[in-house]
Amino acid sequence: MISPLSAGWVGESSTFRRSSGAVHPDIFQLEGVPFIIGIMVPFTVCQSSSRYLEGALCPGEVKDGMEVLSCDAGSCCYIVNFRRKVVKKCPTLHQLQLPRETRFFSVPIKSNSKYLQYSHPHHFSFTKLNNCQPSRTVVVLKRDEHDNSRVSDETYSSYVLDGEEGVNNVTGRGKSVSNVLIPSLPDESNCDYVAPIRSSFWEWKPKLIVHYEKSGSENVHSPPLLFLPGFGVGSFHYEKQLKDLGHDFRAWAIDFLGQGMSLPCEDPTLGSNGGDKLESDRDNIIWGFGDETETWAEELVYSVDLWRDQVRYFIEEVIKEPVYLVGNSLGGFVAIYFAACHPQLVKGVTLLNATPFWGFFPNPVRYPRLSKLFPWAGTFPLPSIVRKLTEILWQKISDPRSIEQILDQVYVDHSTNVDKVFSRILETTQHPAAAASFASILFAPQGQLSFNEALSRCRMNNVPICLLYGKEDPWVKPIWGLQVKRQVPEAPYYEISPAGHCPHDEVPEVVNFLLRGWIQNLESQGSIALPLLDTPQSVDADFAWDLEFIREGSRKSTRVKFLMPKFSIWDRLISRFKFGFENRGSGTGSQ
């Protein structure tokens, strides 16, 4: 594997060798021509005065769409466009005649010496054309006026920043890199590519029609992602993921039956009449409040077991291959529950503030005797007393003011635009089957496995798990995420702040960046590091970063704390041995 310098420049006092990983270059504009600064070669910085590229690519060799034009590039700077034509070649960066408005820096990726060395920063200006997605960490170095500055025994990646002078520093072992610039969401108004979203329906069973959205259909060789929504929302809540991640993956988001646009298209009961209507809606018939059940709805109950089966058949019949599951709140519970029951259909699970429990009544399969004490468990028709209770609760829950209050609680950053979320939730509450479906969900039995049992089974089956939790969630507080971490200690845990119950909608830039990096790590079998990490040494400590991104023309910042996966001593020894062996192998003849 090769780890190229991403749109960076070649230092004048470094030896370069092969490394691992991959980074996509950013495209910039110079006199109307797209170009890349620097020669795109693998490198590791070592303390040496020699200037040569060892074990790298040869002149004329094409790799990842780029042609290496010289191997004696230690003291030269090239500007190469994507047609592999040399636009400019200068002995040093000082001779490049570019306006000085913004700045960029070069940082080594790996080191097998005691110190890392990077050359003096130089200032250049360019206009960014598109936002290529890096597969490794984005790092900014604070400007240093002294050449041959050193960073003690740390590992970093490189990236080009189109912004102000360095806002960051690099600290020693066990410390955090303060600021990391991550890609923004694609913006259609700026002519960025936005993956188109297609809305579709899939009939699972007679009268049970599932709504789903899909993006990235053209990415036929990319792994599939399936997003599972929280309670009261639907696939629309993942619009920011589908538009962005659909650029790299095939992505689906579904509405659970009984929610969103997967509410029944017909009344599940017979005899619904005006006497059973809600007082606030006397002019409309409320579905599900009848006295008899339609044949197709005789065993219908909106439970986690139903949603687990819905996900199973959706994967088998629509996606037709194992998927990466991503679930928020209730969707996280269903994701881990499904993965525990059908691990062969799951490549990995990402939990976004997953609720650790669901349901109040015992499961009839697991507790047959106890469940008999509760004669009604969410089926149709609803008992008379449940109808009356539903009328009272639904008037409060479906009130627009209540919806506003709930959104105000779960979104910490009140500058987040939730108008579309609000309107879609309100639209769902006006469906004639919404009230009865809510009652069925409320009184449905628990799943056959608890959340902790599902986690244990996933760990036993080696299902990869990633934890992305908003720190300021008023419902699923950090203690719940930390409990999951303790139960699955090898799972990477990213704590995001400020972020509430729906981090994927509140800080989608951060969630998309972390999710994309985690999947790349799994797909590469570990040759690409976890997002924000670059070497096995980092398992010794926890880190925190301020992730910066541009939204609507303004720079925003979100703190991300990473809790390291915990491994056994044996795992650590194997990891150290492999890493040391790779370094010795790549270092042969370079000293």
C-alpha positions as CSV (number, residue, x, y, z in Angstrom):
1,M,0.0,0.0,0.0
2,I,1.2,3.5,-0.7
3,S,0.7,6.6,1.3
4,P,1.2,9.7,-0.9
5,L,1.6,13.3,0.1
6,S,-1.7,14.9,-0.6
7,A,-1.2,18.0,-2.6
8,G,1.8,18.8,-0.5
9,W,5.4,19.6,-1.3
10,V,8.8,17.9,-1.1
11,G,11.1,19.0,1.7
12,E,14.8,19.7,1.0
13,S,16.3,17.6,3.8
14,S,14.5,14.4,3.9
15,T,14.8,10.8,2.7
16,F,11.6,9.3,1.3
17,R,10.4,5.7,1.4
18,R,7.3,3.7,0.9
19,S,4.6,3.9,3.6
20,S,1.0,2.7,3.9
21,G,-2.5,4.0,3.3
22,A,-3.8,6.4,0.6
23,V,-5.0,10.0,0.4
24,H,-6.9,11.6,-2.5
25,P,-5.3,14.9,-3.7
26,D,-7.2,18.1,-3.7
27,I,-7.6,20.0,-6.9
28,F,-6.7,23.7,-7.2
29,Q,-6.7,26.3,-9.9
30,L,-3.6,28.0,-11.3
31,E,-4.2,30.3,-14.3
32,G,-7.3,28.2,-15.3
33,V,-5.5,24.8,-15.1
34,P,-6.2,22.2,-12.4
35,F,-3.0,21.2,-10.8
36,I,-1.4,19.5,-7.8
37,I,1.6,20.9,-6.0
38,G,4.4,18.5,-5.3
39,I,5.3,15.1,-6.6
40,M,2.8,12.4,-5.6
41,V,5.1,9.8,-4.1
42,P,5.0,7.7,-0.9
43,F,7.2,9.1,1.8
44,T,8.4,8.8,5.4
45,V,10.6,11.5,6.8
46,C,13.8,10.4,8.4
47,Q,16.9,12.3,9.8
48,S,19.2,12.2,6.8
49,S,21.0,14.7,4.6
50,S,20.7,12.6,1.5
51,R,18.2,13.6,-1.2
52,Y,16.7,10.7,-3.0
53,L,13.6,8.6,-3.3
54,E,14.2,5.0,-2.4
55,G,11.7,2.2,-3.1
56,A,9.3,4.8,-4.6
57,L,7.9,5.0,-8.1
58,C,10.1,5.2,-11.2
59,P,9.9,8.0,-13.8
60,G,7.1,7.5,-16.2
61,E,5.2,5.1,-13.9
62,V,1.5,5.9,-13.6
63,K,0.0,5.3,-10.2
64,D,-3.6,6.3,-9.2
65,G,-3.9,8.5,-12.3
66,M,-0.6,10.4,-11.6
67,E,2.6,10.1,-13.5
68,V,5.9,10.4,-11.6
69,L,8.0,12.7,-13.7
70,S,11.2,12.4,-11.7
71,C,12.7,10.4,-8.9
72,D,15.3,13.0,-8.1
73,A,12.8,15.4,-6.6
74,G,14.2,16.1,-3.2
75,S,15.1,19.7,-4.1
76,C,12.5,20.3,-6.9
77,C,8.9,21.3,-6.9
78,Y,6.6,20.3,-9.7
79,I,3.2,21.6,-10.7
80,V,1.4,18.7,-12.4
81,N,-2.1,18.7,-13.9
82,F,-4.4,15.8,-14.1
83,R,-3.4,15.2,-17.7
84,R,0.0,14.4,-16.4
85,K,1.5,17.5,-18.0
86,V,4.2,19.5,-16.3
87,V,2.9,23.1,-15.9
88,K,5.8,24.4,-14.0
89,K,9.0,23.0,-12.5
90,C,11.2,24.9,-10.1
91,P,14.2,24.0,-8.0
92,T,12.5,25.3,-4.9
93,L,9.1,26.4,-3.8
94,H,10.4,30.0,-3.4
95,Q,10.6,30.4,-7.2
96,L,6.9,29.6,-7.7
97,Q,5.2,32.9,-8.6
98,L,1.9,32.5,-6.8
99,P,0.0,35.2,-4.9
100,R,0.4,35.0,-1.1
101,E,-3.1,34.9,0.4
102,T,-3.5,31.5,2.0
103,R,-1.1,29.0,3.4
104,F,-0.4,25.3,3.3
105,F,1.9,23.0,5.1
106,S,3.5,19.6,4.7
107,V,3.7,17.1,7.5
108,P,5.3,13.6,7.6
109,I,3.0,10.6,7.9
110,K,5.2,8.1,9.7
111,S,8.6,8.0,11.3
112,N,10.9,5.2,12.5
113,S,13.4,7.6,14.0
114,K,13.3,9.4,17.3
115,Y,12.1,12.7,15.8
116,L,10.0,13.7,12.9
117,Q,11.3,16.6,10.7
118,Y,9.4,18.9,8.5
119,S,10.6,21.7,6.3
120,H,9.8,25.4,6.7
121,P,6.3,26.4,5.7
122,H,5.8,28.5,2.6
123,H,2.8,30.5,1.6
124,F,0.8,30.1,-1.6
125,S,-2.6,31.0,-2.9
126,F,-5.0,28.9,-4.9
127,T,-8.7,28.5,-5.5
128,K,-10.2,25.2,-4.4
129,L,-12.3,23.6,-7.2
130,N,-13.7,20.5,-5.4
131,N,-13.7,18.9,-2.0
132,C,-11.9,15.6,-2.4
133,Q,-12.4,13.3,0.6
134,P,-9.2,12.4,2.4
135,S,-8.9,8.9,3.8
136,R,-6.5,10.0,6.6
137,T,-6.2,12.7,9.2
138,V,-6.3,16.4,8.2
139,V,-3.6,18.2,10.2
140,V,-2.6,21.9,10.3
141,L,0.7,22.9,11.8
142,K,1.2,26.2,13.5
143,R,3.7,28.4,11.6
144,D,7.2,28.1,12.9
145,E,9.8,30.6,11.8
146,H,12.7,28.2,12.2
147,D,13.7,25.5,9.7
148,N,14.3,21.9,10.8
149,S,11.6,22.2,13.5
150,R,11.0,18.9,15.2
151,V,8.0,17.1,16.6
152,S,8.7,14.5,19.3
153,D,7.8,10.9,18.3
154,E,4.4,11.6,16.8
155,T,2.7,10.5,13.6
156,Y,0.6,12.7,11.4
157,S,-0.8,13.0,7.9
158,S,-0.9,15.9,5.5
159,Y,-3.5,18.0,3.8
160,V,-3.9,21.3,2.2
161,L,-5.9,24.0,3.9
162,D,-7.6,26.8,2.1
163,G,-7.8,29.2,5.0
164,E,-6.1,31.5,7.4
165,E,-2.7,31.2,9.0
166,G,-2.1,28.1,11.1
167,V,-4.6,27.7,13.9
168,N,-3.1,24.6,15.5
169,N,-0.2,23.1,17.2
170,V,1.3,19.7,17.4
171,T,2.2,18.4,20.8
172,G,4.0,15.4,22.2
173,R,3.0,11.9,22.9
174,G,-0.4,11.4,24.6
175,K,-1.5,15.0,23.7
176,S,-4.2,16.0,21.3
177,V,-3.8,17.9,18.0
178,S,-5.9,20.9,18.7
179,N,-7.5,21.6,15.3
180,V,-8.3,19.4,12.4
181,L,-10.0,20.6,9.3
182,I,-12.5,18.1,7.8
183,P,-14.5,18.2,4.6
184,S,-17.7,20.2,4.5
185,L,-20.9,18.9,3.2
186,P,-21.3,19.2,-0.6
187,D,-23.1,22.4,-1.5
188,E,-25.2,22.4,-4.6
189,S,-25.2,26.2,-4.6
190,N,-21.4,26.1,-5.1
191,C,-21.7,23.5,-7.9
192,D,-20.5,20.7,-5.6
193,Y,-21.5,17.2,-6.6
194,V,-24.4,16.1,-4.4
195,A,-25.4,12.4,-4.7
196,P,-29.0,12.3,-5.9
197,I,-31.6,10.6,-3.6
198,R,-34.3,8.4,-5.0
199,S,-37.4,7.7,-3.1
200,S,-39.0,4.2,-3.5
201,F,-41.5,1.8,-2.0
202,W,-41.1,-2.0,-1.4
203,E,-44.0,-4.2,-0.6
204,W,-42.8,-6.7,2.0
205,K,-46.1,-8.3,2.7
206,P,-49.7,-7.6,1.5
207,K,-50.6,-4.1,2.7
208,L,-47.2,-3.7,4.5
209,I,-45.3,-1.3,2.2
210,V,-41.9,0.0,3.2
211,H,-40.7,3.4,2.1
212,Y,-37.0,3.9,1.6
213,E,-34.5,6.3,0.0
214,K,-31.3,5.4,-1.9
215,S,-28.3,7.2,-3.2
216,G,-25.0,6.1,-4.8
217,S,-26.5,3.5,-7.1
218,E,-23.6,3.9,-9.5
219,N,-21.1,2.8,-6.9
220,V,-21.5,-0.8,-7.8
221,H,-18.2,-1.9,-6.3
222,S,-18.5,0.0,-3.0
223,P,-19.9,-1.5,0.2
224,P,-23.6,-0.9,1.0
225,L,-24.8,1.2,3.9
226,L,-28.2,0.9,5.5
227,F,-29.4,3.7,7.8
228,L,-32.0,3.0,10.5
229,P,-34.0,6.0,11.9
230,G,-35.0,6.9,15.4
231,F,-38.5,6.9,16.8
232,G,-40.9,9.4,15.2
233,V,-38.7,10.2,12.2
234,G,-37.9,8.4,9.0
235,S,-35.4,8.1,6.2
236,F,-35.6,11.9,5.7
237,H,-33.5,12.3,8.8
238,Y,-30.5,10.9,7.0
239,E,-30.7,13.2,4.0
240,K,-27.3,14.7,4.8
241,Q,-25.7,11.3,4.9
242,L,-27.2,10.1,1.6
243,K,-26.2,13.2,-0.3
244,D,-22.6,13.1,1.0
245,L,-21.8,9.4,1.5
246,G,-23.7,8.5,-1.6
247,H,-20.6,9.9,-3.4
248,D,-18.5,7.0,-2.2
249,F,-21.0,4.2,-1.2
250,R,-24.3,2.7,-2.0
251,A,-26.6,4.0,0.7
252,W,-30.1,3.2,1.8
253,A,-32.3,4.6,4.5
254,I,-35.7,3.0,5.4
255,D,-38.8,4.0,7.3
256,F,-39.8,1.5,10.0
257,L,-43.3,0.1,9.6
258,G,-45.7,2.2,11.6
259,Q,-43.6,5.3,11.2
260,G,-42.6,7.9,8.6
261,M,-44.0,7.0,5.1
262,S,-44.3,3.3,6.0
263,L,-47.6,3.8,7.8
264,P,-50.3,1.5,6.5
265,C,-52.0,2.5,3.3
266,E,-55.4,1.1,4.5
267,D,-57.2,1.0,7.8
268,P,-56.1,-2.2,9.7
269,T,-59.5,-2.4,11.4
270,L,-63.2,-2.5,10.4
271,G,-65.8,-0.2,11.8
272,S,-63.7,2.9,12.5
273,N,-66.3,5.6,13.1
274,G,-66.8,9.1,14.2
275,G,-67.4,8.1,17.8
276,D,-63.8,7.0,18.0
277,K,-62.3,10.1,16.4
278,L,-59.9,12.3,18.3
279,E,-61.7,15.5,19.5
280,S,-59.2,17.7,17.6
281,D,-60.0,15.9,14.3
282,R,-63.7,15.1,14.4
283,D,-64.0,15.6,10.6
284,N,-61.7,12.7,9.8
285,I,-61.8,9.0,10.4
286,I,-58.9,7.7,12.6
287,W,-57.6,4.4,11.3
288,G,-57.0,1.6,13.7
289,F,-59.8,2.5,16.1
290,G,-62.3,0.0,14.8
291,D,-63.8,-3.0,16.5
292,E,-62.5,-5.8,14.2
293,T,-59.2,-6.5,12.6
294,E,-58.7,-6.8,8.9
295,T,-57.3,-10.2,7.8
296,W,-53.9,-8.8,6.7
297,A,-53.4,-7.1,10.1
298,E,-54.4,-9.9,12.4
299,E,-50.9,-10.4,13.8
300,L,-49.6,-6.9,13.2
301,V,-47.8,-5.2,16.0
302,Y,-45.2,-2.5,15.6
303,S,-42.5,-4.1,17.7
304,V,-38.7,-4.4,17.5
305,D,-39.2,-8.0,16.4
306,L,-41.2,-6.8,13.4
307,W,-38.6,-4.2,12.6
308,R,-35.8,-6.7,12.9
309,D,-37.6,-9.0,10.4
310,Q,-38.3,-6.0,8.2
311,V,-34.6,-5.2,8.0
312,R,-33.7,-8.8,7.3
313,Y,-36.0,-9.1,4.3
314,F,-35.1,-5.7,3.0
315,I,-31.4,-6.6,3.0
316,E,-32.1,-10.0,1.4
317,E,-34.6,-8.9,-1.2
318,V,-33.6,-5.3,-2.0
319,I,-29.9,-4.8,-1.2
320,K,-29.0,-8.5,-1.6
321,E,-25.7,-8.5,0.2
322,P,-24.3,-7.8,3.7
323,V,-24.4,-4.2,4.8
324,Y,-22.9,-1.7,7.2
325,L,-25.7,-0.8,9.6
326,V,-26.0,2.8,11.0
327,G,-28.7,3.4,13.6
328,N,-29.7,6.4,15.7
329,S,-31.6,6.1,18.9
330,L,-34.3,3.4,18.3
331,G,-32.5,2.7,15.0
332,G,-29.3,1.9,17.0
333,F,-31.2,-0.6,19.2
334,V,-32.7,-2.3,16.1
335,A,-29.3,-2.3,14.4
336,I,-27.5,-4.1,17.2
337,Y,-30.5,-6.4,17.8
338,F,-30.6,-7.4,14.1
339,A,-26.8,-7.9,14.0
340,A,-27.0,-10.2,17.0
341,C,-29.7,-12.3,15.2
342,H,-28.3,-12.3,11.7
343,P,-24.5,-11.6,11.8
344,Q,-24.1,-13.1,8.4
345,L,-25.9,-10.1,6.9
346,V,-23.9,-7.5,8.7
347,K,-20.4,-6.1,7.9
348,G,-20.4,-3.7,10.8
349,V,-22.6,-1.6,13.1
350,T,-22.3,2.1,13.9
351,L,-24.4,3.3,16.9
352,L,-25.4,6.9,17.0
353,N,-26.7,7.6,20.6
354,A,-28.5,4.2,20.5
355,T,-31.2,3.8,23.1
356,P,-30.2,0.9,25.4
357,F,-33.7,-0.4,25.9
358,W,-37.1,-0.6,24.1
359,G,-40.5,-1.9,25.2
360,F,-42.2,-2.2,28.6
361,F,-43.9,-5.5,28.3
362,P,-42.4,-9.0,28.4
363,N,-41.7,-10.8,25.2
364,P,-44.1,-13.8,24.7
365,V,-41.4,-16.0,23.2
366,R,-38.9,-15.4,26.0
367,Y,-41.4,-15.1,28.9
368,P,-44.6,-17.0,27.8
369,R,-46.1,-17.2,31.3
370,L,-45.4,-13.7,32.3
371,S,-46.7,-12.3,29.0
372,K,-50.1,-13.9,29.7
373,L,-50.6,-11.4,32.5
374,F,-50.8,-8.7,29.8
375,P,-53.8,-9.7,27.6
376,W,-53.1,-6.9,25.0
377,A,-49.7,-6.3,23.5
378,G,-50.0,-3.8,20.7
379,T,-52.1,-5.8,18.3
380,F,-55.3,-4.5,16.5
381,P,-58.0,-3.7,17.4
382,L,-57.1,-1.4,20.3
383,P,-59.0,-2.0,23.5
384,S,-61.4,0.7,24.4
385,I,-59.4,2.0,27.4
386,V,-56.3,2.2,25.2
387,R,-58.1,4.2,22.6
388,K,-59.1,6.8,25.2
389,L,-55.6,6.9,26.6
390,T,-54.2,7.3,23.1
391,E,-56.6,10.2,22.4
392,I,-55.2,12.1,25.4
393,L,-51.5,11.4,24.7
394,W,-51.8,11.9,21.0
395,Q,-53.4,15.4,21.4
396,K,-50.3,16.4,23.4
397,I,-47.7,14.6,21.3
398,S,-48.9,15.8,17.9
399,D,-49.2,19.4,19.0
400,P,-46.7,21.5,16.9
401,R,-45.6,23.2,20.1
402,S,-44.7,19.8,21.6
403,I,-42.7,18.9,18.5
404,E,-40.8,22.2,18.7
405,Q,-40.0,21.6,22.4
406,I,-38.7,18.1,21.7
407,L,-36.5,19.3,18.9
408,D,-35.3,22.1,21.1
409,Q,-34.2,19.4,23.7
410,V,-32.4,17.0,21.4
411,Y,-30.6,19.6,19.3
412,V,-27.9,21.3,21.4
413,D,-26.9,23.7,18.6
414,H,-30.0,25.8,18.2
415,S,-28.6,27.4,15.0
416,T,-29.1,24.0,13.3
417,N,-31.9,24.4,10.8
418,V,-34.6,21.8,11.8
419,D,-37.5,23.3,9.7
420,K,-37.5,20.3,7.4
421,V,-37.4,17.8,10.3
422,F,-40.2,19.6,12.0
423,S,-42.4,19.7,8.9
424,R,-41.9,16.0,8.1
425,I,-42.7,15.0,11.7
426,L,-45.8,17.2,11.7
427,E,-46.8,15.7,8.3
428,T,-46.5,12.2,9.7
429,T,-48.7,13.0,12.8
430,Q,-51.5,14.0,10.4
431,H,-51.7,10.5,8.8
432,P,-55.0,8.8,9.7
433,A,-53.1,5.7,11.0
434,A,-50.5,7.6,13.0
435,A,-52.3,7.6,16.4
436,A,-53.2,3.9,16.4
437,S,-49.7,3.0,15.2
438,F,-48.2,5.1,18.1
439,A,-50.4,3.1,20.5
440,S,-49.2,-0.2,19.0
441,I,-45.6,0.9,19.4
442,L,-46.1,2.0,22.9
443,F,-47.6,-1.3,24.1
444,A,-45.6,-3.6,21.9
445,P,-43.5,-6.3,23.8
446,Q,-39.8,-6.2,24.2
447,G,-37.4,-8.0,21.9
448,Q,-36.3,-11.5,22.5
449,L,-32.8,-10.2,23.4
450,S,-32.0,-7.2,25.6
451,F,-29.6,-4.6,24.4
452,N,-26.7,-6.0,26.5
453,E,-27.4,-9.5,25.3
454,A,-27.4,-8.3,21.7
455,L,-24.0,-6.6,22.3
456,S,-22.5,-9.7,23.8
457,R,-23.7,-11.9,20.9
458,C,-22.3,-9.4,18.4
459,R,-19.0,-9.5,20.1
460,M,-19.0,-13.3,20.2
461,N,-19.7,-13.3,16.4
462,N,-16.9,-10.7,15.8
463,V,-19.3,-8.1,14.4
464,P,-17.4,-4.8,14.2
465,I,-19.0,-2.0,16.2
466,C,-18.3,1.8,16.1
467,L,-19.7,4.2,18.7
468,L,-20.5,7.8,17.8
469,Y,-22.2,9.6,20.7
470,G,-23.3,13.2,21.1
471,K,-22.1,14.3,24.6
472,E,-24.9,16.6,25.4
473,D,-27.8,14.2,24.7
474,P,-30.4,14.8,27.3
475,W,-31.9,11.3,26.8
476,V,-29.1,8.9,26.1
477,K,-26.5,10.5,28.3
478,P,-22.8,9.7,27.9
479,I,-22.9,7.1,30.6
480,W,-24.9,4.8,28.3
481,G,-22.3,5.1,25.6
482,L,-19.6,4.4,28.0
483,Q,-21.4,1.3,29.3
484,V,-21.4,0.0,25.7
485,K,-17.7,0.8,25.4
486,R,-17.0,-1.2,28.6
487,Q,-19.0,-4.1,27.3
488,V,-17.3,-4.0,23.8
489,P,-13.9,-2.6,24.8
490,E,-12.4,-3.1,21.3
491,A,-15.0,-0.8,19.7
492,P,-13.7,2.7,18.8
493,Y,-15.7,5.3,20.7
494,Y,-15.9,8.9,19.5
495,E,-17.6,11.4,21.8
496,I,-18.8,14.5,20.0
497,S,-19.4,17.8,21.6
498,P,-21.4,19.9,21.3
499,A,-23.9,17.5,19.9
500,G,-27.2,16.1,21.2
501,H,-29.3,13.1,20.5
502,C,-29.1,13.3,16.7
503,P,-25.4,14.0,15.9
504,H,-25.8,12.8,12.3
505,D,-28.2,15.7,11.7
506,E,-26.6,18.3,14.0
507,V,-23.0,17.8,13.0
508,P,-23.2,15.7,9.8
509,E,-19.8,16.8,8.7
510,V,-18.2,15.1,11.7
511,V,-20.3,12.0,11.6
512,N,-19.8,11.5,7.9
513,F,-16.0,12.0,8.3
514,L,-15.8,9.5,11.1
515,L,-18.1,7.0,9.5
516,R,-16.3,7.1,6.2
517,G,-13.0,6.6,7.9
518,W,-14.2,3.7,10.0
519,I,-15.5,1.9,7.0
520,Q,-12.3,2.5,5.1
521,N,-10.4,1.0,8.0
522,L,-12.5,-2.2,7.9
523,E,-12.5,-2.5,4.2
524,S,-8.7,-2.1,4.1
525,Q,-8.4,-4.7,6.9
526,G,-6.6,-2.2,9.0
527,S,-4.1,-0.9,6.4
528,I,-5.9,2.5,6.6
529,A,-6.0,3.8,10.1
530,L,-9.1,4.7,12.1
531,P,-10.1,8.3,11.5
532,L,-7.9,10.7,13.4
533,L,-5.3,8.0,14.2
534,D,-2.3,6.9,12.2
535,T,-0.2,4.4,14.1
536,P,-0.6,1.5,16.5
537,Q,1.3,3.5,19.2
538,S,-1.9,5.5,19.7
539,V,-3.6,2.7,21.6
540,D,-1.6,3.8,24.6
541,A,-3.7,6.9,25.3
542,D,-6.9,8.8,24.6
543,F,-7.0,11.9,22.4
544,A,-9.3,14.8,21.7
545,W,-9.4,17.1,18.7
546,D,-11.3,20.1,17.6
547,L,-12.7,19.3,14.2
548,E,-13.3,22.3,12.0
549,F,-15.4,22.6,8.9
550,I,-17.1,25.3,6.8
551,R,-20.9,25.6,6.9
552,E,-22.7,28.4,5.1
553,G,-19.6,30.4,4.7
554,S,-18.6,30.3,8.5
555,R,-16.1,28.1,10.2
556,K,-17.5,25.9,12.9
557,S,-15.7,23.7,15.4
558,T,-16.7,20.5,17.2
559,R,-14.7,18.7,19.9
560,V,-14.2,14.9,19.4
561,K,-12.8,12.8,22.1
562,F,-11.6,9.3,21.1
563,L,-11.5,6.5,23.7
564,M,-9.0,4.0,22.5
565,P,-10.0,0.4,21.8
566,K,-8.7,-1.8,24.7
567,F,-6.9,-5.0,23.7
568,S,-5.3,-7.8,25.7
569,I,-1.6,-7.9,26.3
570,W,-1.3,-10.6,23.6
571,D,-3.1,-8.4,21.1
572,R,-0.8,-5.5,21.9
573,L,2.3,-7.6,21.6
574,I,1.2,-8.9,18.2
575,S,0.4,-5.4,17.0
576,R,3.8,-4.1,18.2
577,F,5.6,-6.9,16.5
578,K,3.8,-6.5,13.2
579,F,4.4,-2.7,13.2
580,G,8.1,-3.1,14.1
581,F,8.6,-5.8,11.5
582,E,7.0,-3.6,8.8
583,N,9.2,-0.7,9.8
584,R,12.4,-2.8,9.7
585,G,11.4,-4.2,6.3
586,S,10.7,-0.8,4.8
587,G,13.8,0.7,6.3
588,T,16.3,-1.7,4.7
589,G,19.0,0.3,2.9
590,S,17.6,3.7,3.8
591,Q,19.9,4.5,6.6
